[in-house]
Amino acid sequence: MRKRAVFALFGTVAALAGFATPGAYGDEPQTDVRISDVTFDGGKNIVVGLESRTITVSGTFTHPSGIQDADFVLWRGPDGANPYEIYDDRIVSNEYHSHADCVASSATTSTCSQTFSLEPDWRYSGTALTNAHAGTWKVSVQGVANDDSWTQSASYTTTRLQRASELTVNAGPEPVAKGKTLTVTGRLTRADWNNLEYFGYTKQPVKLQFRKAGTTAYTTVKTVYTSSTGTLTTTLPASEDGYWRWNFAGTSTTPAVKAKGDFVDVR
């Protein structure tokens, strides 16, 4: 019985760290495929801009008979739900209708991987993303052994799918006389998957930071909120030579980003 037959019989796909444990939908404690070290994109959040992006998910699977196959799914839904029954909030791999790439490191252990193509523009192939897709997703994993034993759980871990962000800074005038007013501006934008453009990220707290010339560490001077168009502006007296930058901490839907420091010569 191959993996897809297992899916048809039990009606779910899932993930488990170690042995299966009762509780989540489809967990089967009688099986003993061990699953570990599952990571999406090397363990980082999945950040997508306006272009298609392909990421790899991989995990380690162990069973005395060896590993036959594996499968990974991103999904959102209530605890206890079946990922295969949630169609609007489910992202399957490029190899969903075939088999994962499993490379044996021993007679009992394999590293299995699949790829996911994430595409903001619906005109092309892959998973068509909209802004509503940004946020936290559950990661389901299933491992199938050569003797058809299998382990699964609907929520192995979680990952974040985020809209890429950009942040600019400009400090001036340059040069500026000591004690005179220095104006620091910038703009925080993020990818809009619905319109395929970068738009301002509104009402977000962004830290203004300064690094004195000849030093390596930035210190926070103040926090400024972005406008309705994502712009930032503030003024302060010029005191010494150094670099100014904006630093955004990020949100669940948007990654953190720092502007490159802008040097100001104070005379």
Secondary structure by P-SEA (a helix, b strand, c coil): ccaaaaaaaccccccccccccccccccccccccccccccccccccccccccbbbbbbbbbbbcccccccbbbbbbbccccccccccccccccccccccccccccccccbbbbbbbbbbbccccccccccccccccbbbbbbbbbcccccbbbbcccbbbbbbcbbbbbbbbcccccccccbbbbbbbbbbbcccccbbbbbcbbbbbbbbbcccccbbbbcccccccccccccbbbbbcccccccccccccccbbbbbccbbbbbcc
